[in-house]
Amino acid sequence: MNKLLFFGFLVTALSYTDANISNRYIARQGQVTFFSYTNVENIEAKNNQVLSVIDLDKNEIAISMLMNAFIFKKALMHEHFNESYIESDLHPKATFEGTIVDFNLTDKNTQTKIIKGKLTIRDITKDIEIKTKIEYTGEKYILAGEFELTVKDFDINIPSLLAPNIAKTISVKFRLEYQAYEI
């Protein structure tokens, strides 16, 4: 009986330890901004409702964000972005799933790594690579980076009259602060 009790205690302790030392982290309010330079007016928007999970044992990352959560300086820009370009009623969110290449979990110094994955916007998926700074603060991981997207890659239709006013390439920046994920 004592051996059975000891075995039960050992299994419970090991499963409890595994759950608590898991290297899964979550960012509940990450930030993504984009910027588009034009001769007429620059377009900039910020989204603070970005959800992301990373599993550092597997070097995997997943990100999801609502497209209508982007905040613009002008309400008309917000309306055009959601109704005419992104069509957020039909394509409400953008997602990214990828892997962090050669990430060293034991190195607690700031690392710059490439994240390879699939970005989906407007139900169109593209392979991308993003140079990302990964910082560990002792309590959390912070991932930050910048990359560029082209409007044509995601079949965003721009009327010919407005084409000179909209950049062909959009600069995207992100900052995600991850806390330990608790089950």
Salt bridges, closest charged atoms under 4 A:
GLU41 OE2 - LYS74 NZ 2.48
ASP55 OD2 - ARG24 NE 3.54
GLU87 OE1 - ARG122 NH1 2.81
ASP123 OD2 - HIS91 ND1 2.90
ASP127 OD1 - LYS118 NZ 2.62
GLU129 OE2 - LYS116 NZ 3.81
GLU177 OE1 - LYS140 NZ 2.86
GLU177 OE2 - ARG175 NH2 3.05
